[in-house]
């Protein structure tokens, strides 16, 4: 019964949760715009195609008023089948106001497009930013991946499985760092039926993977952790999906055994959607963790 309830929660997240996220961000975004209106935010370049295929393969680029900045490539959460870059515009605005570039990307969605289309798109968007950000004033050596929920899964997957970036003559070594917010790092269904993959199987969440357990295993970032992993921050909410905390810690331990740098953080009182909303809060411990991670990457690059 518990597995069925969890599966329903994961499925509902992709519809109700995303709408709630958009609504919550809109309020916070308006506050951000009001507080920063006098500062006259620098430019935004919208609807830039990073690959052929229309709106689902475009990104919006938020550029700060300085040179040599770090750029964050952000992927929204929507269960691989809903959402777009437009739903998370306040994140681009917030990071821009803090002196970071931010590329908000859209990607192809299920059911029309099955996995690995989504991972291929995140890789293509990263490659586009890597190639073009210097002309916009950014540092091409400081391009970071950041995502929430399914977007965190995709970000971590291209940071661990080199085949996606290899299509663009890049590798995980070209990623300055990766941040996963409420990241499903292990999609493989488990014998005890208590894994995130089981929750997906209990609803429609697994449809994007054709309900294929072997494919879900191959699509799991935890299966590809090795010494090539970029510096990583994994954040989970205290009230998040219950299996995520354990999965993230297992991922981090596997990475450490490979000699890689991983930081984990559990956001007190936060549920799944609260984790990403925390990026917009000036008093958020989660946002402070993310900013500290980005500043540490900047210090290393100097």
Secondary structure in CASP SS format (residue, H / E / C, confidence):
PFRMAT SS
TARGET T0000
AUTHOR 0000-0000-0000
METHOD secondary structure of the structure
MODEL  1
X C 1.00
X H 1.00
X H 1.00
X H 1.00
X H 1.00
X H 1.00
X H 1.00
X H 1.00
X H 1.00
X H 1.00
X H 1.00
X H 1.00
X H 1.00
X H 1.00
X H 1.00
X H 1.00
X H 1.00
X H 1.00
X H 1.00
X H 1.00
X H 1.00
X H 1.00
X H 1.00
X H 1.00
X H 1.00
X H 1.00
X H 1.00
X H 1.00
X H 1.00
X H 1.00
X H 1.00
X H 1.00
X H 1.00
X H 1.00
X H 1.00
X H 1.00
X H 1.00
X H 1.00
X H 1.00
X C 1.00
X C 1.00
X C 1.00
X C 1.00
X E 1.00
X E 1.00
X E 1.00
X E 1.00
X E 1.00
X E 1.00
X C 1.00
X C 1.00
X C 1.00
X C 1.00
X C 1.00
X H 1.00
X H 1.00
X H 1.00
X E 1.00
X E 1.00
X E 1.00
X E 1.00
X E 1.00
X C 1.00
X C 1.00
X C 1.00
X C 1.00
X C 1.00
X C 1.00
X E 1.00
X E 1.00
X E 1.00
X E 1.00
X E 1.00
X E 1.00
X E 1.00
X C 1.00
X C 1.00
X C 1.00
X C 1.00
X C 1.00
X C 1.00
X C 1.00
X C 1.00
X C 1.00
X H 1.00
X H 1.00
X H 1.00
X H 1.00
X H 1.00
X H 1.00
X H 1.00
X H 1.00
X H 1.00
X H 1.00
X H 1.00
X H 1.00
X H 1.00
X C 1.00
X C 1.00
X C 1.00
X E 1.00
X E 1.00
X E 1.00
X E 1.00
X E 1.00
X C 1.00
X C 1.00
X C 1.00
X C 1.00
X C 1.00
X C 1.00
X C 1.00
X C 1.00
X C 1.00
X C 1.00
X C 1.00
X H 1.00
X H 1.00
X H 1.00
X H 1.00
X H 1.00
X H 1.00
X H 1.00
X H 1.00
X H 1.00
X H 1.00
X H 1.00
X H 1.00
X H 1.00
X H 1.00
X H 1.00
X H 1.00
X H 1.00
X H 1.00
X H 1.00
X H 1.00
X C 1.00
X E 1.00
X E 1.00
X E 1.00
X E 1.00
X E 1.00
X E 1.00
X E 1.00
X E 1.00
X E 1.00
X E 1.00
X E 1.00
X C 1.00
X H 1.00
X H 1.00
X H 1.00
X H 1.00
X H 1.00
X H 1.00
X H 1.00
X H 1.00
X H 1.00
X H 1.00
X H 1.00
X C 1.00
X C 1.00
X H 1.00
X H 1.00
X H 1.00
X H 1.00
X C 1.00
X C 1.00
X C 1.00
X C 1.00
X C 1.00
X H 1.00
X H 1.00
X H 1.00
X C 1.00
X C 1.00
X E 1.00
X E 1.00
X E 1.00
X E 1.00
X E 1.00
X C 1.00
X C 1.00
X C 1.00
X C 1.00
X C 1.00
X C 1.00
X C 1.00
X C 1.00
X C 1.00
X C 1.00
X C 1.00
X C 1.00
X C 1.00
X C 1.00
X H 1.00
X H 1.00
X H 1.00
X H 1.00
X H 1.00
X H 1.00
X H 1.00
X C 1.00
X C 1.00
X H 1.00
X H 1.00
X H 1.00
X H 1.00
X H 1.00
X C 1.00
X C 1.00
X C 1.00
X H 1.00
X H 1.00
X H 1.00
X H 1.00
X H 1.00
X H 1.00
X C 1.00
X C 1.00
X H 1.00
X H 1.00
X H 1.00
X H 1.00
X C 1.00
X C 1.00
X C 1.00
X C 1.00
X C 1.00
X C 1.00
X C 1.00
X E 1.00
X E 1.00
X E 1.00
X E 1.00
X E 1.00
X E 1.00
X E 1.00
X E 1.00
X C 1.00
X C 1.00
X H 1.00
X H 1.00
X H 1.00
X H 1.00
X H 1.00
X H 1.00
X H 1.00
X H 1.00
X H 1.00
X H 1.00
X H 1.00
X H 1.00
X H 1.00
X H 1.00
X H 1.00
X H 1.00
X C 1.00
X C 1.00
X C 1.00
X C 1.00
X E 1.00
X E 1.00
X E 1.00
X E 1.00
X E 1.00
X E 1.00
X E 1.00
X E 1.00
X E 1.00
X E 1.00
X H 1.00
X H 1.00
X H 1.00
X H 1.00
X H 1.00
X H 1.00
X H 1.00
X H 1.00
X H 1.00
X C 1.00
X C 1.00
X C 1.00
X C 1.00
X H 1.00
X H 1.00
X H 1.00
X H 1.00
X H 1.00
X H 1.00
X H 1.00
X H 1.00
X H 1.00
X H 1.00
X H 1.00
X H 1.00
X H 1.00
X H 1.00
X H 1.00
X H 1.00
X H 1.00
X C 1.00
END
